[in-house]
């Protein structure tokens, strides 16, 4: 509910075009985005001629969309209820799925973690049928497809010969690209034969439909959270949802993100996607969530690593500071998993004995299998745990330490 004056200046003002808000972890970017949505909805509510308009609030993950929905009900419930709510909250993948379903798109979009084995089978068939350039692994080929061909929307061999491959590390000559394109072309054809599609295919199809049909969508503005994890095709879709009007681009798109926190191999520049934020880029620098000790330790990990600014420049955390002090982070290593888990259980029991609610403790792991294994060990030690699952909110009334993958926790660190 509370906004610092610097945050309020960013959220409650008019912009002549798309705006971008960057800031380190804990600077309140999501809170600013929620207040921005409220401000835009307030403007709609105050103008009877705009009664059919609404604000689209979108983010990368379903989990964060659920959390934002809950928080916005506290902030401005009046804009989320009724038969015609002024704010629609949905992650972008789901928006695309629903849109293409209405348009009778004939292929099934396979999202992360959903039926990936079907695409893995297609990849296996394709890679078995082709020779790879010397020195290139199967993992490299699949990453090249995802991070270059799909991310950039490359649809022909000629485009692939010219497309920049920034960040890929391994240089490719024309001959290697020609060999790889045969693999990519075969994979794309087999996906179509199987009536399958990847999310980037869905984004591109939705953009083509929006441009061809010019459907009269009711969105006057789009607010985007966690922008650093969205790719180029996603932002081209955002631009197509609220295209620049002849009369101008006032308050059309509001984007928040921080490339320092990117966890997916996606990178997009706003300008390349038709979203001009020049002169309307702001940066938040005060961390309200973590102590100065934690902030300094976290920032030190990225020391010397070049970070983009979500457009065509580089970013830095100059002036980034925390609102409070605390104990330094404790880094502990153990010679075996068994000793590590025992020490973790002892630590949790000591916290509980001191009066700490274990529901306030989160443990992040890389995989679901690791979570299952740790949950069993904690149960054996007499410690309750709750696994936070995809697409479900956290019932704060349920006791137990929270177990989550790092991807499930993204954006929900508070």
Secondary structure, 3 states (H helix, E strand, C coil): CCCCHHHHHHHCCCCCCCEEEEECCCCCHHHHHHHHHHHHHHHHHCCHHHCCCEEEEECCCHHHHHHHHHHHHHHHHHHCCCCCCCEEECCHHHHHHHHHHHCCCCCEEECCCCCHHHHHHHHHHHHHHCCCCCCCCHHHHHHHHHHHHHHHCCCCHHHHHHCCCCCCCCCCCHHHHHHHHHHHHHHHHHHHHCCEEEHHHHHHHHHHHHHHHCCCCCEEEEEECCHHHCCHHHHHHHHHHCCCECCECCCCEEEEECHHHCCCCCCCCCHHHCCCCCCCEEEECEECCCCHHHHHHHHHHCCCCCEECCCCCEECCCCCEECCCCCCCCCCCCCCHHHHHHHHHHHHHHHHHCCCCHHHCEEEECCHHHHHHHHHHHHHCCCCEEECCCCCCCCCCCCCEEEEEHHHHCCCCC
